[in-house]
Each structure stands twice: as structure tokens, then as C-alpha cells.
Amino acid sequence: LPIGESDLKKKALQEVAKATDPIEKIKWQCLSRGAKGIQELGRVFRNFDDSGDQSLSIEEFSKGIKDIGLRLPRQDVEAAFKKIDRDKSGTIDYNEFLIKVRGNTLNKGRMKLVEKAFNKLDKNKNGLIEIDDLKDVYDVSQDERYKRGEKSEDEILLEFLNKFDSPGNEDGTVTKEEFISYYTGISASIDLDSYFDLMMRRAWKLDETAPTRRPPRSEGEFLDLPSYGGGHHPTDCKKKGLGTLKPRTRPKGHILSTEIG
């Protein structure tokens, strides 16, 4: 499972048992199926929208809930529908409903991390994550199927990529919207911002940068070196050319300065 998916399913099952609000019940039942659970519900609703007007009747809404495998009493389904159908027209905008279900789980800090991860993966800046983008960050060599020769690197990477793709639209590419939607689901199961931050940084190596080679030190440059006392202290180590190290002490304290030359 991708990072955070198992924790999400576990928490969702716990929240389903506690939820009293009908929309919350639908939300957590969707997320108990994984981070793409809400997206799957959206796909089912879109399939019912023959007219293309993004609206659903109570019958279509109920059938969508049932078709995706959510187990809700009829009264909860009707109560959720009525919370969205405020004008009592008998239809609801399913996109508005999905927004209500999803909620705002990505605050500013979390959204920044998700966008940073996407931008790092989108190496050619075409707005998509593709198989080639994953090859430097996802190591398939430890996958047992790869070791046995059952699946190639590209097949395993495509399988992983599809975890983020929209249900029913596994085309081998992930848009920024799909990437954010996936982590909106994952974020719902994580209470602490610090844990979400750590998870994202570790999963996508967000703190890693390409190593840079330090240029040669210039004449007269000062360095910080440890003192003979065991701790690290400021020292005035001057480079004046080749020679041997000549330690000298100052009158006060045990801070040492070492001069080359």
C-alpha cells in the first residue's frame, strides 16, 4: 500500500462506528475503502449523469451509494441528500455533495507539502507525473515480483502510479488535481500536522538536494574547527599555505585557535 493508506483505512473504520452525521458516515465509509474511495463515489455519480447537468435525484443518489458498496440505512441516505438539497428541488449537484463529503483536510501547510512533492516528481514540468518521473524515487529492486522476473520495472511503476489515478481512468499519468485528491483522502486520517509533514518528507525525499562540490578555500579564509576541550567552539584557523598545525591557547578559557603555516 502507498504511504498512509493502511492508517487511513484503520482510522476510517473507527470513525464510521462513531459518526452520527449522515454525510460523515458516507465520508468515512468511502475512506475505509482507501484514499480513492471518495473519487470512486464521484465516478459512480458521473456515470448516472446521462444529461450532463451534474445533478442527481434521490433514486440515483441512493443507487450510487449502494453500487459502491456503502452500507447505510435508508434514513441516513435520505438525511444526507436533504442536507445538500436545501432548495428542496428534489435534485442535488453531485460535485457540491462530494466537496461536502471530502471536507477541507489539507490546510495551507499540508497543501504546500503536497504541491512540493508533485513539483519534485514532475521533472519535465508538463503538469503530469509519468513512469519516467518515478524511476529516481521509487526503487523496484526489492519487489519480489521483480526479483522473480514476473513483472518489469515499468509494470510495477505503472501499478504504483495507478494508486493515485482517478478510478476508471488509469491512463499511466497523474495530474496535479488527482495527486492532491489522493492526499486529501490520506490527510483525513492524520490528526497531527507534524506527522503528515514527516510522512511526506520521507515518502518523497523532500529534503534531499543534489550534492554540491565546495570550491577550494581562498587565501585567509576562517574556518570553524572543534577545540581540544571536546566541544565545538569558534576558532580562527587561517590558511596561509602548506605547513604543519601549530596549536596555541588563549589566556582565558580553553578555546583554541590553530594556524596553518
C-alpha positions, 0 to 999 in steps of 0.5 A: 500500500502507498504511504498512509493508506493502511492508517487511513483505512484503520482510522476510517473504520473507527470513525464510521462506528462513531459518526452520527452525521449522515454525510460523515458516515458516507465520508468515512465509509468511502475512506475505509475503502482507501484514499480513492474511495471518495473519487470512486463515489464521484465516478459512480455519480458521473456515470448516472449523469446521462444529461450532463447537468451534474445533478442527481435525484434521490433514486440515483443518489441512493443507487450510487451509494449502494453500487459502491458498496456503502452500507447505510440505512435508508434514513441516513441516505435520505438525511444526507441528500436533504442536507445538500438539497436545501432548495428542496428541488428534489435534485442535488449537484453531485460535485457540491455533495462530494466537496461536502463529503471530502471536507477541507483536510489539507490546510495551507501547510499540508497543501504546500507539502503536497504541491512540493512533492508533485513539483519534485516528481514532475521533472519535465514540468508538463503538469503530469507525473509519468513512469519516467518521473518515478524511476529516481524515487521509487526503487523496484529492486526489492519487489519480489515480483521483480526479483522473480522476473514476473513483472518489469520495472515499468509494470510495477511503476505503472501499478504504483502510479495507478494508486493515485489515478482517478478510478476508471481512468488509469491512463499511466499519468497523474495530474496535479488535481488527482495527486492532491485528491489522493492526499486529501483522502490520506490527510483525513486520517492524520490528526497531527500536522507534524506527522503528515509533514514527516510522512511526506518528507520521507515518502518523497525525499523532500529534503534531499538536494543534489550534492554540491562540490565546495570550491577550494578555500581562498587565501585567509579564509576562517574556518570553524574547527572543534577545540581540544576541550571536546566541544565545538567552539569558534576558532580562527584557523587561517590558511596561509599555505602548506605547513604543519598545525601549530596549536596555541591557547588563549589566556582565558578559557580553553578555546583554541585557535590553530594556524596553518603555516 
